[in-house]
Amino acid sequence: LGRNTRLSAIGAYKKLNKKFGFLGILTALVPIIILPYYSVIGGWVTKYFVTFLSGHHMEASSDDYFGGFIGQTFEPVLWLAIFGVITFVIVLCGVKRGIETANKFMMPILIVLCVAVCVYSCTLPGALEGVKFYLIPDFSRFSINTVLGAMGQMFYSMSLAMGIMITYGSYVKPEVNLNKAVNQIEIFDTGVALLAGAMIIPAVFVFSGTDGMSAGPSLMFISLPKVFAAMGKAGTFVGLLFFVTTIFATLTSCISVLESITANCMEIFHTGRKKTVLVLTVIYLAASAVIALGYSIFYIEVKLPNGSVGQLLDIMDYISNSVMMPFIALLSAFLIGWIKTPDYVIEEMESTGDTFRRKKLYRVMIRYVVPVMMFVLFLQSTGIL
């Protein structure tokens, strides 16, 4: 869609079908909601990296360290500002000099560090049981929620339903083989996900058992520091490597999210990159500061439709990930599958003369499977189902 129209989400959907122009607006709203709390989490990761770098990792392993940190009014804002400015500088430098250069530097290092930490984690005494826990499925715990949870993770992992792929697609040259690009994305995304699990789960299993397998921030900022502390002297180095990889992963995500917003704003307001990014910097640092203070000054507790209780960050995550993304994916599948027809995508995939080998499967998936699954995911995420 992006390469065919040479436009970002808002313009691309409008060009595809004027009646579905609203879908481009919805898609553009997702990164607007995501970026403030992504930056807050990026600030948390940066704080922990500096903590390990300065040799204070034992302090980070205490039960009240994380809660004490995010409950402050100054430090969380300071660290998100540092992380945010790095993100904005990279995007300010443009696609070629900024984003591409940063990714060429960070991604190889990210992979090497992931492999290094993974090897260490999997060779710890008793880690084999953790590897089994990670890789051998327990079908007694399998349910439709397992599938729906994996689908929700897929949105973030592959930057779906938020306009990022459309934006980057608009930069892709006409002669690029999209079939090969899709295959590479599938392989590397799955490979890195497996590596990430192998980095974390065996080590947590060895030192904390299944009790340490909590989801969300508590795993990264409470359980893992305890694991690194239990490793002794080696834990300082392993923890440092882990948080470096996490910084790179979070930074590349924030860069993509901001680039999507920047591209949309440049198209709508006909402004240059420098002016657009500088204005967005001010807006998003202010918005991120409010989210960061959601555990202190602006602390609230809201019961969400899915049954959980959340603060500002959780609310923003719920709106974007549980409501908007499945809804956008559902309407996009309907638009491509039934109104524009799958031939639109198939022709673009084969525009370079290469054969789209999975075209038959794609027709079935985009017309029947995806709409049904997205509809069920939407109902489940919103608490209706």
TAHUNOR-V221466 format. One line per field, one symbol per residue. phi: phi as a letter, one per 30 degrees, with the letter a starting at -180 (. if undefined). psi: psi as a letter, one per 40 degrees, with the letter a starting at -180 (. if undefined). A space follows every 50 residues. Layout:
phi->???
psi->???
//
This chain:
phi->.dddchbdedddddddaedcdddddddddeddddeedddddeddddeddd ddddicdddddddcddddddddcceedddddddddddddddedjdddcdd dddddddddedddeddddddddcdeideddddedccdcddcdaddddddd dddeedechchbidddddddcddeddddeddddddedddddddddddddc deddddcbidddddciedddcbddeddddddidddddddddddddddddd ddddddddddddddddddchcdddddddddedddddddddddddcbdcdb bbddedjdcbcedddddddddccddddddddddddddbcdideedddddc dcjddddcddddedddccddedddddddddddidc
psi->dddddfiaddddddddhddedddddddddddddddddddddddddddddd dddeefdddeeidedddddeeiedddddddddddddddddddeidddcdd dddddddddddddddddddddeeihedddddddddhigedehiddddddd dddddddefifeeddddddeehidehhddddddddddddddddddddddd dddddddeaedefiiaddddeddddddddeeadddddddddddddddddd ddddddddddddddddddefiiddddddddddddddddddddeeecdfhi hhhideeihiadddddddddddddddddddddddddddddieddddddde eeeihgdfdddddddddddddddddddddddeed.
//
